[in-house]
Amino acid sequence: MAPAQRKNRFQDTILTRTQIEALIAQGRKIVIVDGRVLKTDAWLPYHPGGDKAILHMVGRDATNEVKAFHSPESQQVMFRYQIGKIEGQWRDFVPPIQSGVFESREEHASVPCEAEEPQAEEVDDSSEQDSSKASSPLFDPAERAYSSLRKRRGSAAGASDSSATSLSDMELDEPTSSTKVSPADDMTARELQHDLEKYPSLDPTTQADIIAKYKRLDTRIRAEGLYNCNYTAYAIEALRYTTLAALSYYCLQTHHFTLSALFLGMLWHQLVFTVHDAGHMGITHNYQTDTTIGILIAGFLGGLSCCWWKRNHNVHHIVTNSAEHDPDIQHMPFFAVTPRFFSSLKSTYYDRVMTFDPVAKFMLKYQHYMYYPILTLGRFNLYVLSWQYIFLGQGPRKGPAWWHRYLEVAGQIFFWYWFGYLVVYKSIPTNGQRFAFVMLSHMITAPVHVQITLSHFAMSTADLGVAESFPQRMLRTTMDVDCPAWLDFFHGGLQFQAVHHLFPRMPRHNLRRCQKLVMEFCKEVEIPYALYGFAEGNGKVIGRLGEVAQQARILAECQRSMGPLDVFEQH
């Protein structure tokens, strides 16, 4: 997949924590996987899943994420970028993309940066020195946003590092005469405190135990064959797709345009689920084969970019429900699932500020009423995002995915020829009927957008910092939707989002069987498992949007009563 990197004898050299920090301070993209120190700079432009997914892992132990998203073959490719090893359990840094600050110390200036591997004589094999020093990136990300929180020094992030922050020791400050806490900050702080009390402790021992049991669960799942694709189920899927396409075509030819649009929208609704599977390599487990399947279905049949979705979706899986980092909850000015968006956060995915401007202030006050109407138009937004990715060249130009962009361009041409020209323009006689056909066929796909947002909008957006393990974060920020087995075709596996986030490459037809094992795991590690009925889950989403909308109205009232001074400047 990637240009081979020469094997060298320095790959087994032990690198200290301070040396690794110095490398990152000088701009190197260092990731830890299975105790190996990987310098991913050369691979960053070619990564098919986008550079942002890697950037969120810089300075962190990405073992669980890498194994969850990559085949064993892909993992072997990564190890070509090994420049050393670590000893003991790694304590994560906050990545630079998440505002982590790294110090480049003079005494470690000899750490190699330009070379692909460290020189043996230059490596300091002395004991770790950072246990007595303040390691700058070890801070709580939440501290920047939650000004009403006080933190104490502790050992949640690791052994003896004096700068490690114990989030479990956080407590709310009582407001003083000089400290004014906005209702929005109060809501955010309450959510953080709720998670600290409800979920397992963030101390290293507890989180390491959760990871160990998660790995055992993965081994059991593999032994039971739940990673094996059920191709009979896909044959049934293909039959359903063909039937819907034939019905749409027949109704179009007989001038039953409303029914034709209805069946076409239902077809698009169903096709999304297979694209989702292909994007996660859940069909053949071969990267190029599954990607091709995804592009052919998403682009040629649906007019969307599978590769854009993968770049977006990979980041979503890594930083799920993070207000600053997760693009799947960044829908300003139309939706805000946390009042933190009131402070005009900068999206690290879109590289722009999500401004809390007059439009947002107005829209967010009514977001719980506008939720369903806006989602009926969601497919049009996907077109725009797909075009930006394809035609602005946001994907890799070299490496294993170099040719995907050209196939997607061909897909766009093919789609707009058959749908835009042959169906809408040539087959439908009047402009009014054309408009109605386009709108109805696109609005029918709204359940997909509801399903996607349903699993996350009502869940926690609190940032518990780098001490939280991968499985705990996935379960804390994701809910499953309970439904009878005969309705699985309608939800397309998206109702098992918590299970899917733990094991993203598992074929969706096996997720129901896996759910029972995940529930047992959650009981064993004492992590609450969020499972709601479809109606109940929708109620929780609307309730969350309504709560944030209420905070937006209160904030507007506060700003009017205080004048032009921003209430956030009162802290």
SULLIN-V259075 format. One record per residue. PHI is phi in degrees with one decimal (NA if undefined). Layout:
# SULLIN-V259075
phi
PHI
PHI
This chain:
# SULLIN-V259075
phi
NA
-121.1
-57.3
-64.7
-110.9
-63.6
-69.0
-140.4
-76.2
-87.4
-64.8
-93.7
-68.5
-79.4
-102.9
-81.9
-61.8
-66.6
-63.8
-65.2
-62.3
-64.2
-61.6
-66.8
-61.2
-93.2
96.9
-78.3
-96.9
-93.8
-130.2
-102.7
-137.3
53.1
78.0
-96.0
-94.9
-109.1
-102.6
-94.5
-52.7
-68.8
-88.8
-51.8
-70.7
-104.0
-61.4
-61.1
-86.5
91.9
-74.3
-63.3
-61.1
-72.1
-60.9
-76.0
-106.4
-62.0
82.3
-119.4
-82.7
-99.7
-56.2
-65.7
-65.5
-62.8
-70.5
-72.2
-105.4
-123.6
-73.1
-57.0
-64.5
-65.0
-64.8
-65.1
-62.3
-60.5
-69.1
-66.9
-98.8
-73.3
-119.9
169.6
-138.1
-117.2
-114.1
78.7
-83.1
-79.9
-106.2
-65.1
-87.2
-83.1
-60.1
-55.6
-64.8
-101.6
76.1
-67.3
-113.1
-116.9
-102.0
-103.0
-87.7
-61.7
-69.3
-116.0
-66.0
-80.3
-64.0
-68.5
-124.0
-77.3
-73.6
-77.7
-146.6
-73.2
-83.0
-58.5
-72.4
-95.5
-84.4
-85.3
-93.0
-70.2
-66.6
-59.5
-100.8
-77.5
-67.4
-109.3
-118.2
-78.3
-88.0
-54.1
-77.5
-86.1
-132.5
-82.6
-58.1
-68.0
-59.7
-69.5
-98.8
-100.7
-71.4
-90.4
-102.6
-114.7
-114.0
-114.8
-69.1
-155.1
-131.4
-65.8
-83.0
175.3
-59.3
-117.6
-67.6
-70.3
-94.7
-66.5
-106.7
-91.8
-65.5
-68.2
-90.1
-66.5
-146.3
-79.7
-76.7
-75.7
-59.5
-104.6
-63.5
-99.1
-122.1
-107.0
-103.6
-72.2
-56.4
-64.4
-62.9
-63.9
-64.0
-64.8
-65.2
-65.1
-65.4
-62.7
-63.3
-60.9
-67.9
-63.2
-85.1
-87.3
-104.2
-55.9
-58.5
-90.0
-67.2
-57.0
-64.5
-64.7
-68.0
-65.4
-65.6
-62.3
-64.7
-61.7
-72.6
-65.2
-66.0
-65.9
-63.7
-61.2
-62.3
-64.8
-63.8
-64.6
-63.9
-86.7
75.0
-78.8
-90.5
-81.4
-76.2
-91.6
-73.3
-63.0
-62.5
-71.7
-64.2
-67.4
-60.0
-62.0
-65.3
-65.0
-62.4
-63.3
-63.9
-64.0
-63.7
-65.9
-64.3
-63.4
-65.3
-62.2
-66.4
-65.7
-69.1
-94.3
64.8
-95.4
-66.5
-64.8
-66.7
-61.9
-63.8
-62.4
-68.2
-64.9
-61.3
-64.3
-63.5
-59.6
-57.1
-75.2
-63.1
-56.4
-65.7
-71.3
-61.4
-60.2
-62.4
-64.6
-62.6
-97.9
55.9
-97.5
-102.8
-101.7
68.6
-103.6
-58.2
-67.8
-64.5
-66.9
-63.8
-62.5
-59.3
-62.0
-66.6
-61.9
-77.4
-66.8
-83.9
-72.6
-101.5
-121.9
74.4
-114.6
-100.2
-67.6
-70.0
-60.1
-60.6
-63.6
-62.1
-67.4
-71.2
-61.8
-64.7
-56.4
-69.1
-84.2
-121.6
-54.3
63.3
-86.2
-58.4
-80.3
-117.9
-88.7
-66.0
-74.7
-119.4
-101.0
-125.8
-64.3
-95.6
-90.4
-134.8
-141.2
-94.3
-147.9
-67.9
-63.0
-67.2
-67.3
-95.8
53.5
-66.7
-97.3
-80.5
-75.7
-79.0
-87.7
54.8
-151.8
-83.0
-87.0
-67.8
-87.2
-92.6
-56.1
-64.2
-64.3
-60.0
-77.3
-65.1
-67.1
-67.4
-123.5
-63.8
-70.8
-85.2
-91.8
-55.3
-70.4
-57.7
-68.7
-67.9
-67.1
-103.6
-59.4
-66.2
-64.0
-65.8
-66.0
-59.5
-61.5
-64.0
-65.9
-63.5
-60.3
-66.3
-74.1
-86.3
-93.7
66.0
-78.0
-87.1
-66.6
-95.4
-132.3
86.0
-66.8
-104.5
-60.2
-89.0
-63.9
-61.2
-69.6
-67.0
-71.3
-61.4
-61.1
-63.3
-63.8
-62.1
-63.1
-62.7
-73.4
-73.7
-73.9
-85.9
-68.8
-92.4
-70.0
-85.9
-71.7
-81.9
-83.3
-95.9
-113.3
-73.7
-116.8
-64.3
-62.3
-68.3
-64.0
-61.1
-62.7
-63.9
-63.2
-64.2
-66.1
-63.2
-81.7
-69.3
-63.7
-81.1
-54.3
-54.7
-63.6
-68.5
-63.8
-61.2
-65.6
-73.8
-57.9
-75.4
-131.7
-58.3
-92.1
-93.8
-64.7
-114.2
-67.7
-100.2
-90.6
85.8
-74.9
-73.5
-76.8
-74.5
-55.7
-63.3
-66.4
-63.5
-61.4
-76.0
-77.1
-109.2
-136.2
-117.6
-101.0
-111.3
-83.5
-155.6
-66.6
-60.8
-70.4
-97.8
-58.5
-63.3
-73.3
-85.0
64.0
87.7
-71.8
-75.9
-107.6
-65.3
-63.4
-63.9
-62.6
-68.1
-76.9
-135.2
-64.8
-90.1
-75.3
-57.8
-64.4
-73.4
-104.7
-66.6
-64.2
-65.4
-69.8
-55.5
-63.4
-68.1
-66.1
-64.0
-65.3
-61.2
-62.1
-65.6
-67.9
-95.1
63.8
-101.2
-58.7
-104.0
-84.7
-136.6
-133.6
-67.9
-58.9
-66.9
-64.6
-63.0
-61.0
-63.1
-68.5
-63.9
-62.2
-64.1
-64.7
-62.5
-66.8
-65.1
-67.3
-61.8
-63.8
-65.0
-64.7
-67.7
-63.5
-62.3
-61.5
-64.6
-62.7
-65.7
-66.6
-75.3
-95.4
90.9
-70.6
-68.9
-68.4
-62.9
-71.6
-85.7
-86.6
-81.9
